[in-house]
Amino acid sequence: MASAEADRIIKDAHKAVELDREKTVQDLQSEIAGLAVAAAEKVFGESGTKESNQLMYDQFLAKAGGVNDTDSE
């Protein structure tokens, strides 16, 4: 009985760690994309439209890799 409870606790902890990791990666990607857009604005000397910012963000993610992209590590 105690062994089953310990296994459940360990399994729940692994799930929590994985969820936290995924959220952290997503948060970092958003932060990096925001910094990339800010840097591009400085280089081009103006802020872009929402559509152009989204395009730059999408292009960045395509080149940098997504959350589950193991090639980008």
N, C-alpha and C positions, 0 to 999 in steps of 0.2 A: 504494500500500500504506500509506504513512504517512498519507495523507488519510483512508482508511477507518478506520484506528486512531484518528485524532483525532476523527472523527465518532462513533465508538463511545464514546470517553471522554466527549465532550460529552453524548451521549445518556444515558449512565449517570449523569453528574453532575446532569442535569436531573431524572432519576427520583429520585435521592437527595434533592435539594432539595425536591421535591414531597412525598415521603414524610415528610421531617422537618417540613415545613410542616403537613401534616395531623395529625401527632402533636402538634405544638405547639398547634394549634387545639383538639384534643381535650383536652389537658392543661389549657389555659386555661379551657375550658368547665367542666371538672370543678371546677377551683379556684373559678371564679365561682359555680357552683351551690352549692358548699360554703359560700362566704361568704354567699350569699343565704339558705341554710337557717340559718346561725348568726345572721344579722341578724333573721330571722323569729322565731327562738327568743328573742332578746332582746326583741323587740317584744311577743310573746305571753307572755313570762315563763316559758316551759317548753320542754322539748325534746319534739319530736313522736315519734310512732312511726316505725318504719322505713317503713311504708306511707305515712304522711302526708308524710314527708320525700321519698319517691320521687314522690308526687303533686306536691309543690311543685317538685321538680326538673324533672319532665315539663312542668309548666305554664310554668316559666321558659324551657325550651328552645323550647316552642311559641311563646312571645312573642318571645324573643330571636333565634330562628333557629338552624338547625343548621349543621353544618360547611360544607356546600356552599350555604348560603343567601346569595346575592349581594345580596338586598334588605336584609340586616341590617348591611351594611358602611357 
